[in-house]
């Protein structure tokens, strides 16, 4: 059952009041299941002003919604002799509009709109404290489980799976994801 933006906004306001949260400035996070997140490897000599066009080109055909209804963003993870490592994200414009409308309905100031894995990463550790660690984050949400791996201070892997009530099924998906990450990144511990 779909909940109206007005009803959701009222619920957010009521929750904030009941917990005595006075701030109206918030970071809103889009769930991983509503985004395409993909690590990309660009050539080593890629100029800074060419990255956006290369990300858009490489994501063509991998985004399940029309290009004119898509917002793309990326973060440069590393730049070395092997190339430029980029984490790209694509979100449907209507998804962003829904989150902004919710914030407005609740009377909130949206300081930043981010993806849920990124919000968790920023809350979990700074780039400096996680630089030498590889951390797997598992987040159980209603109907889904997000699996994210932070390494070298940034998200390197992100996957959303439909969650079942079976612990065995969730465990199998978690192991499958971590094994896939480890196969692609054998030097991470």
C-alpha positions as CSV (number, residue, x, y, z in Angstrom):
1,X,0.0,0.0,0.0
2,X,1.4,3.4,-1.1
3,X,1.6,6.1,1.6
4,X,1.0,9.6,0.5
5,X,3.8,12.2,0.8
6,X,1.6,14.3,3.1
7,X,1.0,11.3,5.5
8,X,4.7,10.4,5.4
9,X,5.7,14.0,6.1
10,X,3.3,14.1,9.1
11,X,4.7,10.8,10.4
12,X,8.3,12.2,10.1
13,X,7.3,15.4,12.0
14,X,5.6,13.3,14.7
15,X,8.6,11.1,15.1
16,X,11.0,14.0,15.4
17,X,8.7,15.7,18.0
18,X,8.4,12.5,20.0
19,X,12.2,12.2,20.2
20,X,12.7,15.9,20.8
21,X,14.7,16.5,17.7
22,X,14.7,20.2,17.1
23,X,17.0,20.5,14.1
24,X,15.3,21.0,10.8
25,X,18.5,20.4,8.8
26,X,18.9,16.8,7.6
27,X,20.7,14.5,5.2
28,X,18.2,12.4,3.2
29,X,19.4,9.0,2.0
30,X,18.0,7.1,-1.0
31,X,17.9,3.3,-0.4
32,X,20.4,1.3,-2.5
33,X,17.5,-0.6,-4.1
34,X,16.5,2.7,-5.9
35,X,19.9,3.4,-7.4
36,X,22.4,1.8,-9.8
37,X,25.9,1.9,-8.2
38,X,28.8,0.7,-10.2
39,X,32.6,0.8,-9.8
40,X,34.3,1.9,-13.0
41,X,37.9,1.8,-14.1
42,X,38.9,4.7,-16.4
43,X,42.3,5.0,-18.2
44,X,45.2,6.5,-16.2
45,X,45.5,9.6,-18.3
46,X,41.8,10.6,-17.9
47,X,41.6,14.4,-17.3
48,X,39.4,15.6,-14.5
49,X,37.0,17.4,-16.9
50,X,36.5,14.2,-18.9
51,X,35.4,11.9,-16.1
52,X,31.7,12.9,-16.1
53,X,31.3,12.2,-19.9
54,X,33.2,8.9,-19.5
55,X,31.0,7.8,-16.6
56,X,27.9,8.6,-18.6
57,X,29.2,6.7,-21.6
58,X,30.2,3.6,-19.6
59,X,26.8,3.5,-17.8
60,X,24.8,3.5,-21.0
61,X,22.8,0.4,-21.3
62,X,23.2,-0.5,-17.6
63,X,20.6,2.0,-16.3
64,X,17.0,0.6,-16.1
65,X,15.4,4.0,-16.7
66,X,15.5,6.5,-19.6
67,X,18.5,8.8,-19.7
68,X,16.4,12.0,-19.6
69,X,14.9,10.7,-16.3
70,X,18.3,10.0,-14.7
71,X,20.6,11.8,-12.4
72,X,24.2,10.6,-12.5
73,X,26.9,11.3,-10.0
74,X,30.3,9.8,-9.2
75,X,33.2,9.9,-6.8
76,X,36.8,9.4,-7.7
77,X,38.1,6.7,-5.4
78,X,41.7,6.6,-6.5
79,X,44.0,7.8,-9.3
80,X,47.2,5.7,-9.9
81,X,49.2,4.1,-12.6
82,X,46.5,1.5,-13.2
83,X,43.9,4.1,-13.9
84,X,41.2,6.2,-12.3
85,X,38.9,4.3,-10.0
86,X,35.4,5.8,-9.9
87,X,32.2,4.8,-8.1
88,X,29.3,5.9,-10.2
89,X,25.6,6.2,-9.2
90,X,22.4,6.7,-11.2
91,X,19.1,7.6,-9.6
92,X,15.8,8.2,-11.3
93,X,14.7,11.9,-11.2
94,X,11.3,11.0,-9.8
95,X,13.0,9.2,-6.8
96,X,14.9,12.4,-6.0
97,X,11.7,14.5,-6.4
98,X,9.9,12.2,-3.9
99,X,12.6,12.6,-1.3
100,X,12.7,16.4,-1.7
101,X,8.9,16.6,-1.5
102,X,8.9,14.5,1.7
103,X,11.5,16.9,3.2
104,X,9.4,19.9,2.2
105,X,6.2,18.3,3.6
106,X,7.9,17.7,6.9
107,X,9.3,21.2,7.0
108,X,12.9,20.0,6.8
109,X,15.9,21.6,5.1
110,X,17.6,19.0,3.0
111,X,21.3,19.9,3.3
112,X,22.3,16.9,1.3
113,X,20.7,14.1,-0.7
114,X,22.9,11.0,-0.7
115,X,22.7,7.2,-1.2
116,X,22.1,5.1,1.9
117,X,25.4,3.2,1.7
118,X,27.3,6.5,1.5
119,X,25.4,7.9,4.5
120,X,26.2,4.8,6.6
121,X,29.9,5.0,5.5
122,X,30.2,8.7,6.6
123,X,28.6,7.8,9.9
124,X,30.8,4.8,10.4
125,X,34.2,6.2,9.6
126,X,36.2,9.0,8.2
127,X,38.5,8.4,5.2
128,X,41.5,8.5,7.5
129,X,40.3,6.0,10.1
130,X,39.2,3.5,7.4
131,X,42.1,4.0,5.0
132,X,43.8,0.7,6.1
133,X,40.7,-1.4,6.8
134,X,38.2,-3.3,4.8
135,X,34.8,-3.2,6.4
136,X,31.7,-5.1,5.3
137,X,28.4,-3.4,6.3
138,X,25.1,-5.3,6.2
139,X,21.9,-3.3,6.7
140,X,18.6,-5.0,7.0
141,X,15.7,-2.9,5.9
142,X,12.0,-3.8,5.4
143,X,12.1,-6.1,2.3
144,X,15.7,-5.7,1.5
145,X,19.3,-6.2,2.7
146,X,22.1,-3.9,1.7
147,X,25.6,-5.3,1.5
148,X,28.4,-2.7,1.2
149,X,32.2,-3.0,1.4
150,X,34.3,0.0,2.4
151,X,38.0,-0.3,1.6
152,X,40.7,2.3,1.1
153,X,38.4,4.8,2.8
154,X,35.5,4.6,0.3
155,X,32.7,2.3,-0.8
156,X,34.1,-0.2,-3.2
157,X,31.1,-2.5,-3.5
158,X,27.4,-2.1,-3.0
159,X,24.5,-4.6,-3.5
160,X,20.9,-4.7,-2.5
161,X,19.0,-8.0,-2.4
162,X,15.4,-8.7,-1.7
163,X,15.2,-9.9,1.9
164,X,13.4,-13.0,2.9
165,X,12.6,-14.1,6.4
166,X,14.9,-17.0,6.0
167,X,18.3,-16.5,7.8
168,X,19.8,-19.1,5.6
169,X,18.8,-17.3,2.4
170,X,20.2,-14.0,3.8
171,X,23.4,-15.7,4.9
172,X,23.8,-17.2,1.4
173,X,23.4,-13.9,-0.3
174,X,25.8,-12.2,2.1
175,X,28.5,-14.9,1.5
176,X,27.9,-14.8,-2.3
177,X,28.4,-11.0,-2.3
178,X,31.5,-11.1,-0.1
179,X,33.1,-13.9,-2.2
180,X,32.4,-11.9,-5.4
181,X,34.0,-8.8,-3.9
182,X,37.0,-10.9,-2.7
183,X,37.5,-12.5,-6.1
184,X,37.7,-9.0,-7.7
185,X,39.8,-7.5,-4.9
186,X,42.2,-10.3,-3.8
187,X,44.6,-7.8,-2.0
188,X,41.9,-6.5,0.4
189,X,41.8,-8.2,3.8
